[in-house]
Amino acid sequence: MRIRRTTALALAAATWLGATAAGATVVERVVAVVGERAILLSDVRERATPALARITEELPAGAQRAAATSQLYKALVERMVDEELEQRAASRAKVVVSAQEVDQALARIAAQNRLSVDQVIAEAERAGLGEQHYRNEIRRQVLEAKLLNLRLQGRIRVTETDLQAAYRKLVLDERRKLWFRPAIIVVQAPRALGREKIEARRELAEDIVEQARKGADFSALARTYSEDPESRARGGALEQVRAGRLPPVLDKLALSLEVGEVAAPVRVGEALYVLTILEREESQLPSYAEARNELGERVYLEKMSEARRHWLDGLRRRTHVEIRF
């Protein structure tokens, strides 16, 4: 399974928000105010035209389509507020985007999608986005990239810990779709026993874990200690399962375990469970070493996105922003 590359400019190839709503009835209504500038409902409708066409095509008339349309409008209003804040910041910083920079960005988008520039523009037009509006969208994204580089470049750090955490998340996400075969040892510890006896039962379970981690055969330990007759007869082994089939505490634990690793005892109901994984469906992920460069790009973009949101939130606090939608 290949980890997909994404860049801020590549997103422009799939962002068809912004077209001329020819012939539409325009209701002039202020949906947001940023400083002294008003954002009109007609502005939002113009930007929403291609997406509205998809909604109309994919959803039947009625409540579902109305909800999707409302959600689209709300997201666009928020986006257009952010864009106006960025434009104001760009004006203060004297940051501009030249026609040449737009052409260069368009060429990069084409290259990333293995298309010619003409083909990219044709795809935009088929989605309902005219060439000039598409170029305007690219201009907005280039402007944002230049602003972020100016304000945030040098502040974003991607550490080895960040990369390892990102890879671990990919592993866990994949494991939720793969089958695995667990094995358990059950030590009964009903709460009615009282604190001292329950503590003794926990010490027994912890001793079992220690023996298993030192190399004792888990199957033999299960046949000796487990108090669940059904699984004890099979050396603790259970059937192959997928995520979501075990009790929640065991299910979460199973995702985190490597094959052969033995977890510390956990309580499930009136018993303590010792869990291990006997086998797991083979992963299709590249190794950490193979994925490291792409992970670095992904984590950087995620951190940049978080920093962008923090920066924009700061601009909102310092600017009069009123949402009326």
Phi and psi restraints in degrees (value plus and minus 20) as a CYANA .aco file:
   2 ARG   PHI    -113.1   -73.1
   2 ARG   PSI     113.4   153.4
   3 ILE   PHI     -97.5   -57.5
   3 ILE   PSI     103.9   143.9
   4 ARG   PHI     -94.8   -54.8
   4 ARG   PSI     120.0   160.0
   5 ARG   PHI    -105.8   -65.8
   5 ARG   PSI     118.3   158.3
   6 THR   PHI    -157.5  -117.5
   6 THR   PSI     124.8   164.8
   7 THR   PHI    -151.8  -111.8
   7 THR   PSI     141.7   181.7
   8 ALA   PHI     -79.0   -39.0
   8 ALA   PSI     -58.2   -18.2
   9 LEU   PHI     -94.8   -54.8
   9 LEU   PSI     -50.6   -10.6
  10 ALA   PHI     -83.1   -43.1
  10 ALA   PSI     -48.9    -8.9
  11 LEU   PHI     -81.1   -41.1
  11 LEU   PSI     -45.8    -5.8
  12 ALA   PHI     -82.3   -42.3
  12 ALA   PSI     -50.3   -10.3
  13 ALA   PHI     -85.7   -45.7
  13 ALA   PSI     -44.0    -4.0
  14 ALA   PHI    -128.9   -88.9
  14 ALA   PSI     -15.8    24.2
  15 THR   PHI    -124.0   -84.0
  15 THR   PSI      78.8   118.8
  16 TRP   PHI    -124.1   -84.1
  16 TRP   PSI      25.4    65.4
  17 LEU   PHI    -118.5   -78.5
  17 LEU   PSI      86.4   126.4
  18 GLY   PHI     120.5   160.5
  18 GLY   PSI      76.8   116.8
  19 ALA   PHI    -171.0  -131.0
  19 ALA   PSI     148.1   188.1
  20 THR   PHI    -106.7   -66.7
  20 THR   PSI     104.2   144.2
  21 ALA   PHI    -109.5   -69.5
  21 ALA   PSI      52.2    92.2
  22 ALA   PHI     -83.5   -43.5
  22 ALA   PSI     111.1   151.1
  23 GLY   PHI      61.0   101.0
  23 GLY   PSI     -23.2    16.8
  24 ALA   PHI     -97.7   -57.7
  24 ALA   PSI     131.7   171.7
  25 THR   PHI     -98.7   -58.7
  25 THR   PSI     102.8   142.8
  26 VAL   PHI    -119.3   -79.3
  26 VAL   PSI     103.9   143.9
  27 VAL   PHI    -125.6   -85.6
  27 VAL   PSI      91.1   131.1
  28 GLU   PHI     -98.4   -58.4
  28 GLU   PSI      90.2   130.2
  29 ARG   PHI    -164.3  -124.3
  29 ARG   PSI     114.4   154.4
  30 VAL   PHI     -99.5   -59.5
  30 VAL   PSI     100.4   140.4
  31 VAL   PHI    -124.5   -84.5
  31 VAL   PSI     -35.1     4.9
  32 ALA   PHI    -181.6  -141.6
  32 ALA   PSI     133.5   173.5
  33 VAL   PHI    -149.6  -109.6
  33 VAL   PSI     109.3   149.3
  34 VAL   PHI    -143.8  -103.8
  34 VAL   PSI      88.6   128.6
  35 GLY   PHI      43.4    83.4
  35 GLY   PSI    -138.9   -98.9
  36 GLU   PHI    -120.2   -80.2
  36 GLU   PSI     -22.2    17.8
  37 ARG   PHI    -115.9   -75.9
  37 ARG   PSI     114.1   154.1
  38 ALA   PHI    -119.7   -79.7
  38 ALA   PSI     119.0   159.0
  39 ILE   PHI    -123.3   -83.3
  39 ILE   PSI     104.0   144.0
  40 LEU   PHI    -115.5   -75.5
  40 LEU   PSI     134.4   174.4
  41 LEU   PHI     -78.9   -38.9
  41 LEU   PSI     -55.6   -15.6
  42 SER   PHI     -84.3   -44.3
  42 SER   PSI     -54.0   -14.0
  43 ASP   PHI     -82.3   -42.3
  43 ASP   PSI     -64.3   -24.3
  44 VAL   PHI     -85.6   -45.6
  44 VAL   PSI     -63.9   -23.9
  45 ARG   PHI     -82.0   -42.0
  45 ARG   PSI     -58.0   -18.0
  46 GLU   PHI     -82.2   -42.2
  46 GLU   PSI     -65.6   -25.6
  47 ARG   PHI     -88.0   -48.0
  47 ARG   PSI     -47.7    -7.7
  48 ALA   PHI    -106.8   -66.8
  48 ALA   PSI     -28.8    11.2
  49 THR   PHI     -71.2   -31.2
  49 THR   PSI     -72.4   -32.4
  50 PRO   PHI     -81.8   -41.8
  50 PRO   PSI     -62.0   -22.0
  51 ALA   PHI     -86.0   -46.0
  51 ALA   PSI     -56.8   -16.8
  52 LEU   PHI     -83.6   -43.6
  52 LEU   PSI     -56.1   -16.1
  53 ALA   PHI     -82.5   -42.5
  53 ALA   PSI     -59.9   -19.9
  54 ARG   PHI     -87.0   -47.0
  54 ARG   PSI     -61.8   -21.8
  55 ILE   PHI     -80.8   -40.8
  55 ILE   PSI     -64.4   -24.4
  56 THR   PHI     -82.5   -42.5
  56 THR   PSI     -57.1   -17.1
  57 GLU   PHI     -93.2   -53.2
  57 GLU   PSI     -56.7   -16.7
  58 GLU   PHI    -113.6   -73.6
  58 GLU   PSI     -44.3    -4.3
  59 LEU   PHI    -138.9   -98.9
  59 LEU   PSI     121.1   161.1
  60 PRO   PHI     -90.9   -50.9
  60 PRO   PSI     134.8   174.8
  61 ALA   PHI     -80.6   -40.6
  61 ALA   PSI     123.7   163.7
  62 GLY   PHI     114.1   154.1
  62 GLY   PSI    -177.8  -137.8
  63 ALA   PHI     -82.9   -42.9
  63 ALA   PSI     -59.3   -19.3
  64 GLN   PHI     -85.6   -45.6
  64 GLN   PSI     -64.3   -24.3
  65 ARG   PHI     -86.3   -46.3
  65 ARG   PSI     -61.2   -21.2
  66 ALA   PHI     -82.0   -42.0
  66 ALA   PSI     -60.4   -20.4
  67 ALA   PHI     -86.0   -46.0
  67 ALA   PSI     -62.2   -22.2
  68 ALA   PHI     -84.5   -44.5
  68 ALA   PSI     -59.8   -19.8
  69 THR   PHI     -85.1   -45.1
  69 THR   PSI     -64.6   -24.6
  70 SER   PHI     -81.2   -41.2
  70 SER   PSI     -62.8   -22.8
  71 GLN   PHI     -83.7   -43.7
  71 GLN   PSI     -60.0   -20.0
  72 LEU   PHI     -81.5   -41.5
  72 LEU   PSI     -67.7   -27.7
  73 TYR   PHI     -80.5   -40.5
  73 TYR   PSI     -63.6   -23.6
  74 LYS   PHI     -82.7   -42.7
  74 LYS   PSI     -62.9   -22.9
  75 ALA   PHI     -84.7   -44.7
  75 ALA   PSI     -59.0   -19.0
  76 LEU   PHI     -88.3   -48.3
  76 LEU   PSI     -59.4   -19.4
  77 VAL   PHI     -79.4   -39.4
  77 VAL   PSI     -66.7   -26.7
  78 GLU   PHI     -81.0   -41.0
  78 GLU   PSI     -61.7   -21.7
  79 ARG   PHI     -85.2   -45.2
  79 ARG   PSI     -63.3   -23.3
  80 MET   PHI     -88.2   -48.2
  80 MET   PSI     -51.5   -11.5
  81 VAL   PHI     -82.9   -42.9
  81 VAL   PSI     -67.1   -27.1
  82 ASP   PHI     -78.9   -38.9
  82 ASP   PSI     -63.1   -23.1
  83 GLU   PHI     -82.3   -42.3
  83 GLU   PSI     -59.3   -19.3
  84 GLU   PHI     -87.2   -47.2
  84 GLU   PSI     -59.5   -19.5
  85 LEU   PHI     -81.6   -41.6
  85 LEU   PSI     -62.4   -22.4
  86 GLU   PHI     -84.6   -44.6
  86 GLU   PSI     -61.2   -21.2
  87 GLN   PHI     -82.8   -42.8
  87 GLN   PSI     -60.6   -20.6
  88 ARG   PHI     -84.0   -44.0
  88 ARG   PSI     -61.9   -21.9
  89 ALA   PHI     -85.3   -45.3
  89 ALA   PSI     -58.8   -18.8
  90 ALA   PHI     -84.2   -44.2
  90 ALA   PSI     -60.0   -20.0
  91 SER   PHI     -84.0   -44.0
  91 SER   PSI     -62.2   -22.2
  92 ARG   PHI     -84.5   -44.5
  92 ARG   PSI     -57.6   -17.6
  93 ALA   PHI    -108.1   -68.1
  93 ALA   PSI     -19.7    20.3
  94 LYS   PHI      36.2    76.2
  94 LYS   PSI      21.1    61.1
  95 VAL   PHI    -115.0   -75.0
  95 VAL   PSI     105.3   145.3
  96 VAL   PHI    -149.2  -109.2
  96 VAL   PSI     142.9   182.9
  97 VAL   PHI    -140.9  -100.9
  97 VAL   PSI     101.9   141.9
  98 SER   PHI    -104.2   -64.2
  98 SER   PSI     143.1   183.1
  99 ALA   PHI     -81.1   -41.1
  99 ALA   PSI     -54.4   -14.4
 100 GLN   PHI     -84.6   -44.6
 100 GLN   PSI     -59.6   -19.6
 101 GLU   PHI     -85.4   -45.4
 101 GLU   PSI     -57.2   -17.2
 102 VAL   PHI     -84.6   -44.6
 102 VAL   PSI     -63.1   -23.1
 103 ASP   PHI     -81.2   -41.2
 103 ASP   PSI     -62.4   -22.4
 104 GLN   PHI     -84.9   -44.9
 104 GLN   PSI     -61.0   -21.0
 105 ALA   PHI     -84.8   -44.8
 105 ALA   PSI     -61.0   -21.0
 106 LEU   PHI     -83.0   -43.0
 106 LEU   PSI     -59.2   -19.2
 107 ALA   PHI     -84.5   -44.5
 107 ALA   PSI     -58.8   -18.8
 108 ARG   PHI     -85.4   -45.4
 108 ARG   PSI     -62.1   -22.1
 109 ILE   PHI     -79.0   -39.0
 109 ILE   PSI     -64.9   -24.9
 110 ALA   PHI     -81.0   -41.0
 110 ALA   PSI     -65.7   -25.7
 111 ALA   PHI     -84.1   -44.1
 111 ALA   PSI     -61.2   -21.2
 112 GLN   PHI     -84.4   -44.4
 112 GLN   PSI     -49.7    -9.7
 113 ASN   PHI    -120.2   -80.2
 113 ASN   PSI     -11.7    28.3
 114 ARG   PHI      34.9    74.9
 114 ARG   PSI      25.6    65.6
 115 LEU   PHI    -150.4  -110.4
 115 LEU   PSI     144.1   184.1
 116 SER   PHI    -102.8   -62.8
 116 SER   PSI     144.9   184.9
 117 VAL   PHI     -81.1   -41.1
 117 VAL   PSI     -61.5   -21.5
 118 ASP   PHI     -81.2   -41.2
 118 ASP   PSI     -58.2   -18.2
 119 GLN   PHI     -87.4   -47.4
 119 GLN   PSI     -58.8   -18.8
 120 VAL   PHI     -83.0   -43.0
 120 VAL   PSI     -64.7   -24.7
 121 ILE   PHI     -84.8   -44.8
 121 ILE   PSI     -59.2   -19.2
 122 ALA   PHI     -83.4   -43.4
 122 ALA   PSI     -59.4   -19.4
 123 GLU   PHI     -83.7   -43.7
 123 GLU   PSI     -61.4   -21.4
 124 ALA   PHI     -82.1   -42.1
 124 ALA   PSI     -63.2   -23.2
 125 GLU   PHI     -86.6   -46.6
 125 GLU   PSI     -56.6   -16.6
 126 ARG   PHI     -85.1   -45.1
 126 ARG   PSI     -48.4    -8.4
 127 ALA   PHI    -103.4   -63.4
 127 ALA   PSI     -19.6    20.4
 128 GLY   PHI      76.5   116.5
 128 GLY   PSI      -8.8    31.2
 129 LEU   PHI    -132.4   -92.4
 129 LEU   PSI      91.8   131.8
 130 GLY   PHI     -84.1   -44.1
 130 GLY   PSI     140.3   180.3
 131 GLU   PHI     -78.3   -38.3
 131 GLU   PSI     -64.9   -24.9
 132 GLN   PHI     -85.0   -45.0
 132 GLN   PSI     -60.1   -20.1
 133 HIS   PHI     -86.6   -46.6
 133 HIS   PSI     -55.8   -15.8
 134 TYR   PHI     -85.8   -45.8
 134 TYR   PSI     -62.3   -22.3
 135 ARG   PHI     -83.7   -43.7
 135 ARG   PSI     -56.2   -16.2
 136 ASN   PHI     -82.9   -42.9
 136 ASN   PSI     -60.1   -20.1
 137 GLU   PHI     -82.9   -42.9
 137 GLU   PSI     -63.2   -23.2
 138 ILE   PHI     -83.1   -43.1
 138 ILE   PSI     -62.8   -22.8
 139 ARG   PHI     -77.5   -37.5
 139 ARG   PSI     -63.2   -23.2
 140 ARG   PHI     -80.8   -40.8
 140 ARG   PSI     -61.5   -21.5
 141 GLN   PHI     -91.5   -51.5
 141 GLN   PSI     -57.8   -17.8
 142 VAL   PHI     -84.4   -44.4
 142 VAL   PSI     -62.6   -22.6
 143 LEU   PHI     -79.8   -39.8
 143 LEU   PSI     -65.0   -25.0
 144 GLU   PHI     -81.1   -41.1
 144 GLU   PSI     -63.1   -23.1
 145 ALA   PHI     -81.7   -41.7
 145 ALA   PSI     -61.7   -21.7
 146 LYS   PHI     -85.7   -45.7
 146 LYS   PSI     -60.1   -20.1
 147 LEU   PHI     -83.9   -43.9
 147 LEU   PSI     -64.3   -24.3
 148 LEU   PHI     -84.9   -44.9
 148 LEU   PSI     -59.2   -19.2
 149 ASN   PHI     -82.3   -42.3
 149 ASN   PSI     -59.1   -19.1
 150 LEU   PHI     -88.0   -48.0
 150 LEU   PSI     -63.8   -23.8
 151 ARG   PHI    -107.2   -67.2
 151 ARG   PSI     -52.3   -12.3
 152 LEU   PHI    -138.3   -98.3
 152 LEU   PSI     -34.4     5.6
 153 GLN   PHI     -79.9   -39.9
 153 GLN   PSI     116.2   156.2
 154 GLY   PHI      71.6   111.6
 154 GLY   PSI     -35.5     4.5
 155 ARG   PHI    -115.3   -75.3
 155 ARG   PSI     -34.1     5.9
 156 ILE   PHI    -112.7   -72.7
 156 ILE   PSI     100.2   140.2
 157 ARG   PHI    -140.7  -100.7
 157 ARG   PSI     110.4   150.4
 158 VAL   PHI    -131.5   -91.5
 158 VAL   PSI      94.6   134.6
 159 THR   PHI    -117.4   -77.4
 159 THR   PSI     147.4   187.4
 160 GLU   PHI     -81.2   -41.2
 160 GLU   PSI     -56.3   -16.3
 161 THR   PHI     -82.3   -42.3
 161 THR   PSI     -60.5   -20.5
 162 ASP   PHI     -80.0   -40.0
 162 ASP   PSI     -65.5   -25.5
 163 LEU   PHI     -85.3   -45.3
 163 LEU   PSI     -62.9   -22.9
 164 GLN   PHI     -85.1   -45.1
 164 GLN   PSI     -58.9   -18.9
 165 ALA   PHI     -85.7   -45.7
 165 ALA   PSI     -59.6   -19.6
 166 ALA   PHI     -85.1   -45.1
 166 ALA   PSI     -59.9   -19.9
 167 TYR   PHI     -88.6   -48.6
 167 TYR   PSI     -59.5   -19.5
 168 ARG   PHI     -81.5   -41.5
 168 ARG   PSI     -57.8   -17.8
 169 LYS   PHI     -83.7   -43.7
 169 LYS   PSI     -61.3   -21.3
 170 LEU   PHI     -81.3   -41.3
 170 LEU   PSI     -62.0   -22.0
 171 VAL   PHI     -81.7   -41.7
 171 VAL   PSI     -67.3   -27.3
 172 LEU   PHI     -86.1   -46.1
 172 LEU   PSI     -58.9   -18.9
 173 ASP   PHI     -81.7   -41.7
 173 ASP   PSI     -61.0   -21.0
 174 GLU   PHI     -88.6   -48.6
 174 GLU   PSI     -60.2   -20.2
 175 ARG   PHI     -81.8   -41.8
 175 ARG   PSI     -46.1    -6.1
 176 ARG   PHI     -84.1   -44.1
 176 ARG   PSI     -36.1     3.9
 177 LYS   PHI    -126.4   -86.4
 177 LYS   PSI     -26.9    13.1
 178 LEU   PHI    -122.5   -82.5
 178 LEU   PSI     130.1   170.1
 179 TRP   PHI    -100.3   -60.3
 179 TRP   PSI     136.9   176.9
 180 PHE   PHI    -168.7  -128.7
 180 PHE   PSI     143.1   183.1
 181 ARG   PHI    -141.7  -101.7
 181 ARG   PSI      87.9   127.9
 182 PRO   PHI    -109.7   -69.7
 182 PRO   PSI     145.0   185.0
 183 ALA   PHI    -157.3  -117.3
 183 ALA   PSI     126.2   166.2
 184 ILE   PHI    -153.2  -113.2
 184 ILE   PSI     134.6   174.6
 185 ILE   PHI    -145.6  -105.6
 185 ILE   PSI     106.1   146.1
 186 VAL   PHI    -128.8   -88.8
 186 VAL   PSI     104.5   144.5
 187 VAL   PHI    -135.4   -95.4
 187 VAL   PSI      92.2   132.2
 188 GLN   PHI     -85.6   -45.6
 188 GLN   PSI     113.2   153.2
 189 ALA   PHI    -167.7  -127.7
 189 ALA   PSI      41.9    81.9
 190 PRO   PHI     -80.0   -40.0
 190 PRO   PSI     121.7   161.7
 191 ARG   PHI     -82.9   -42.9
 191 ARG   PSI     -41.9    -1.9
 192 ALA   PHI     -87.4   -47.4
 192 ALA   PSI     -34.8     5.2
 193 LEU   PHI     -86.3   -46.3
 193 LEU   PSI     -47.1    -7.1
 194 GLY   PHI      77.2   117.2
 194 GLY   PSI     142.1   182.1
 195 ARG   PHI     -81.9   -41.9
 195 ARG   PSI     -65.2   -25.2
 196 GLU   PHI     -85.0   -45.0
 196 GLU   PSI     -65.0   -25.0
 197 LYS   PHI     -89.8   -49.8
 197 LYS   PSI     -55.6   -15.6
 198 ILE   PHI     -83.9   -43.9
 198 ILE   PSI     -60.3   -20.3
 199 GLU   PHI     -83.0   -43.0
 199 GLU   PSI     -57.4   -17.4
 200 ALA   PHI     -84.9   -44.9
 200 ALA   PSI     -59.4   -19.4
 201 ARG   PHI     -86.8   -46.8
 201 ARG   PSI     -57.0   -17.0
 202 ARG   PHI     -86.6   -46.6
 202 ARG   PSI     -59.8   -19.8
 203 GLU   PHI     -81.7   -41.7
 203 GLU   PSI     -57.7   -17.7
 204 LEU   PHI     -82.8   -42.8
 204 LEU   PSI     -66.1   -26.1
 205 ALA   PHI     -82.2   -42.2
 205 ALA   PSI     -60.6   -20.6
 206 GLU   PHI     -87.2   -47.2
 206 GLU   PSI     -54.5   -14.5
 207 ASP   PHI     -86.2   -46.2
 207 ASP   PSI     -58.0   -18.0
 208 ILE   PHI     -82.0   -42.0
 208 ILE   PSI     -63.9   -23.9
 209 VAL   PHI     -80.4   -40.4
 209 VAL   PSI     -65.4   -25.4
 210 GLU   PHI     -81.1   -41.1
 210 GLU   PSI     -62.2   -22.2
 211 GLN   PHI     -81.8   -41.8
 211 GLN   PSI     -64.1   -24.1
 212 ALA   PHI     -84.1   -44.1
 212 ALA   PSI     -61.0   -21.0
 213 ARG   PHI     -90.0   -50.0
 213 ARG   PSI     -42.4    -2.4
 214 LYS   PHI    -107.0   -67.0
 214 LYS   PSI     -19.8    20.2
 215 GLY   PHI      95.1   135.1
 215 GLY   PSI     -22.4    17.6
 216 ALA   PHI     -83.8   -43.8
 216 ALA   PSI     124.4   164.4
 217 ASP   PHI     -86.6   -46.6
 217 ASP   PSI     103.5   143.5
 218 PHE   PHI     -83.0   -43.0
 218 PHE   PSI     -59.4   -19.4
 219 SER   PHI     -81.4   -41.4
 219 SER   PSI     -63.0   -23.0
 220 ALA   PHI     -86.2   -46.2
 220 ALA   PSI     -59.1   -19.1
 221 LEU   PHI     -83.0   -43.0
 221 LEU   PSI     -60.6   -20.6
 222 ALA   PHI     -83.5   -43.5
 222 ALA   PSI     -62.8   -22.8
 223 ARG   PHI     -86.7   -46.7
 223 ARG   PSI     -46.6    -6.6
 224 THR   PHI    -105.1   -65.1
 224 THR   PSI     -63.5   -23.5
 225 TYR   PHI    -129.1   -89.1
 225 TYR   PSI     -47.0    -7.0
 226 SER   PHI     -84.0   -44.0
 226 SER   PSI     119.6   159.6
 227 GLU   PHI    -128.7   -88.7
 227 GLU   PSI       1.0    41.0
 228 ASP   PHI    -129.4   -89.4
 228 ASP   PSI      81.5   121.5
 229 PRO   PHI     -74.2   -34.2
 229 PRO   PSI     -60.2   -20.2
 230 GLU   PHI     -85.1   -45.1
 230 GLU   PSI     -71.0   -31.0
 231 SER   PHI     -95.7   -55.7
 231 SER   PSI     -50.2   -10.2
 232 ARG   PHI     -79.0   -39.0
 232 ARG   PSI     -58.1   -18.1
 233 ALA   PHI     -84.2   -44.2
 233 ALA   PSI     -42.6    -2.6
 234 ARG   PHI    -125.3   -85.3
 234 ARG   PSI       0.3    40.3
 235 GLY   PHI      47.0    87.0
 235 GLY   PSI       7.8    47.8
 236 GLY   PHI      66.9   106.9
 236 GLY   PSI     -29.8    10.2
 237 ALA   PHI     -90.7   -50.7
 237 ALA   PSI     116.9   156.9
 238 LEU   PHI    -128.6   -88.6
 238 LEU   PSI     153.4   193.4
 239 GLU   PHI     -93.7   -53.7
 239 GLU   PSI     142.6   182.6
 240 GLN   PHI     -80.5   -40.5
 240 GLN   PSI     115.9   155.9
 241 VAL   PHI    -159.0  -119.0
 241 VAL   PSI     147.9   187.9
 242 ARG   PHI    -133.4   -93.4
 242 ARG   PSI     146.9   186.9
 243 ALA   PHI     -74.1   -34.1
 243 ALA   PSI     118.3   158.3
 244 GLY   PHI      80.3   120.3
 244 GLY   PSI     -27.3    12.7
 245 ARG   PHI    -115.5   -75.5
 245 ARG   PSI     -38.8     1.2
 246 LEU   PHI    -114.1   -74.1
 246 LEU   PSI     145.2   185.2
 247 PRO   PHI     -73.3   -33.3
 247 PRO   PSI     123.6   163.6
 248 PRO   PHI     -68.9   -28.9
 248 PRO   PSI     -63.5   -23.5
 249 VAL   PHI     -86.7   -46.7
 249 VAL   PSI     -56.7   -16.7
 250 LEU   PHI     -94.4   -54.4
 250 LEU   PSI     -56.5   -16.5
 251 ASP   PHI     -81.1   -41.1
 251 ASP   PSI     -67.4   -27.4
 252 LYS   PHI     -83.6   -43.6
 252 LYS   PSI     -59.9   -19.9
 253 LEU   PHI     -86.5   -46.5
 253 LEU   PSI     -61.2   -21.2
 254 ALA   PHI     -81.0   -41.0
 254 ALA   PSI     -57.2   -17.2
 255 LEU   PHI     -82.5   -42.5
 255 LEU   PSI     -52.5   -12.5
 256 SER   PHI    -105.5   -65.5
 256 SER   PSI     -34.5     5.5
 257 LEU   PHI    -106.7   -66.7
 257 LEU   PSI     122.2   162.2
 258 GLU   PHI    -105.4   -65.4
 258 GLU   PSI     140.3   180.3
 259 VAL   PHI     -79.1   -39.1
 259 VAL   PSI     108.6   148.6
 260 GLY   PHI      69.9   109.9
 260 GLY   PSI     -34.2     5.8
 261 GLU   PHI     -96.0   -56.0
 261 GLU   PSI     122.2   162.2
 262 VAL   PHI    -134.2   -94.2
 262 VAL   PSI     106.8   146.8
 263 ALA   PHI    -105.6   -65.6
 263 ALA   PSI     137.2   177.2
 264 ALA   PHI     -85.0   -45.0
 264 ALA   PSI     134.8   174.8
 265 PRO   PHI     -80.3   -40.3
 265 PRO   PSI     120.9   160.9
 266 VAL   PHI    -148.9  -108.9
 266 VAL   PSI     127.8   167.8
 267 ARG   PHI    -106.5   -66.5
 267 ARG   PSI     112.0   152.0
 268 VAL   PHI    -150.6  -110.6
 268 VAL   PSI      88.2   128.2
 269 GLY   PHI      45.7    85.7
 269 GLY   PSI    -142.3  -102.3
 270 GLU   PHI    -122.0   -82.0
 270 GLU   PSI      -2.2    37.8
 271 ALA   PHI    -157.7  -117.7
 271 ALA   PSI     139.7   179.7
 272 LEU   PHI    -122.1   -82.1
 272 LEU   PSI     113.1   153.1
 273 TYR   PHI    -133.6   -93.6
 273 TYR   PSI     113.8   153.8
 274 VAL   PHI    -126.7   -86.7
 274 VAL   PSI     105.8   145.8
 275 LEU   PHI    -141.7  -101.7
 275 LEU   PSI     121.1   161.1
 276 THR   PHI    -159.8  -119.8
 276 THR   PSI     147.1   187.1
 277 ILE   PHI    -133.9   -93.9
 277 ILE   PSI     101.2   141.2
 278 LEU   PHI    -101.2   -61.2
 278 LEU   PSI     -59.8   -19.8
 279 GLU   PHI    -178.3  -138.3
 279 GLU   PSI     139.8   179.8
 280 ARG   PHI    -165.0  -125.0
 280 ARG   PSI     123.4   163.4
 281 GLU   PHI     -74.4   -34.4
 281 GLU   PSI     120.9   160.9
 282 GLU   PHI     -83.7   -43.7
 282 GLU   PSI     115.9   155.9
 283 SER   PHI     -94.5   -54.5
 283 SER   PSI     126.3   166.3
 284 GLN   PHI    -123.9   -83.9
 284 GLN   PSI     -15.3    24.7
 285 LEU   PHI     -94.1   -54.1
 285 LEU   PSI     128.3   168.3
 286 PRO   PHI     -87.3   -47.3
 286 PRO   PSI     142.0   182.0
 287 SER   PHI     -86.2   -46.2
 287 SER   PSI     144.8   184.8
 288 TYR   PHI     -78.8   -38.8
 288 TYR   PSI     -62.7   -22.7
 289 ALA   PHI     -81.5   -41.5
 289 ALA   PSI     -61.1   -21.1
 290 GLU   PHI     -89.0   -49.0
 290 GLU   PSI     -54.3   -14.3
 291 ALA   PHI    -108.9   -68.9
 291 ALA   PSI     -27.6    12.4
 292 ARG   PHI     -78.4   -38.4
 292 ARG   PSI     -65.0   -25.0
 293 ASN   PHI     -84.1   -44.1
 293 ASN   PSI     -64.8   -24.8
 294 GLU   PHI     -88.0   -48.0
 294 GLU   PSI     -54.4   -14.4
 295 LEU   PHI     -82.4   -42.4
 295 LEU   PSI     -59.6   -19.6
 296 GLY   PHI     -79.7   -39.7
 296 GLY   PSI     -63.0   -23.0
 297 GLU   PHI     -84.8   -44.8
 297 GLU   PSI     -63.7   -23.7
 298 ARG   PHI     -83.6   -43.6
 298 ARG   PSI     -67.5   -27.5
 299 VAL   PHI     -84.7   -44.7
 299 VAL   PSI     -58.8   -18.8
 300 TYR   PHI     -80.5   -40.5
 300 TYR   PSI     -66.1   -26.1
 301 LEU   PHI     -84.2   -44.2
 301 LEU   PSI     -58.3   -18.3
 302 GLU   PHI     -83.7   -43.7
 302 GLU   PSI     -63.7   -23.7
 303 LYS   PHI     -86.8   -46.8
 303 LYS   PSI     -58.9   -18.9
 304 MET   PHI     -83.4   -43.4
 304 MET   PSI     -59.6   -19.6
 305 SER   PHI     -83.1   -43.1
 305 SER   PSI     -62.9   -22.9
 306 GLU   PHI     -83.4   -43.4
 306 GLU   PSI     -62.3   -22.3
 307 ALA   PHI     -86.3   -46.3
 307 ALA   PSI     -58.6   -18.6
 308 ARG   PHI     -80.1   -40.1
 308 ARG   PSI     -66.4   -26.4
 309 ARG   PHI     -82.0   -42.0
 309 ARG   PSI     -61.2   -21.2
 310 HIS   PHI     -83.2   -43.2
 310 HIS   PSI     -62.0   -22.0
 311 TRP   PHI     -84.0   -44.0
 311 TRP   PSI     -65.8   -25.8
 312 LEU   PHI     -84.9   -44.9
 312 LEU   PSI     -58.5   -18.5
 313 ASP   PHI     -81.2   -41.2
 313 ASP   PSI     -57.3   -17.3
 314 GLY   PHI     -85.5   -45.5
 314 GLY   PSI     -60.9   -20.9
 315 LEU   PHI     -82.2   -42.2
 315 LEU   PSI     -58.9   -18.9
 316 ARG   PHI     -83.2   -43.2
 316 ARG   PSI     -60.0   -20.0
 317 ARG   PHI     -87.0   -47.0
 317 ARG   PSI     -47.3    -7.3
 318 ARG   PHI    -116.1   -76.1
 318 ARG   PSI     -19.8    20.2
 319 THR   PHI    -147.6  -107.6
 319 THR   PSI     126.2   166.2
 320 HIS   PHI     -90.9   -50.9
 320 HIS   PSI      91.5   131.5
 321 VAL   PHI    -144.7  -104.7
 321 VAL   PSI     106.8   146.8
 322 GLU   PHI    -152.8  -112.8
 322 GLU   PSI      99.2   139.2
 323 ILE   PHI    -117.4   -77.4
 323 ILE   PSI     104.4   144.4
 324 ARG   PHI    -135.8   -95.8
 324 ARG   PSI     -10.1    29.9
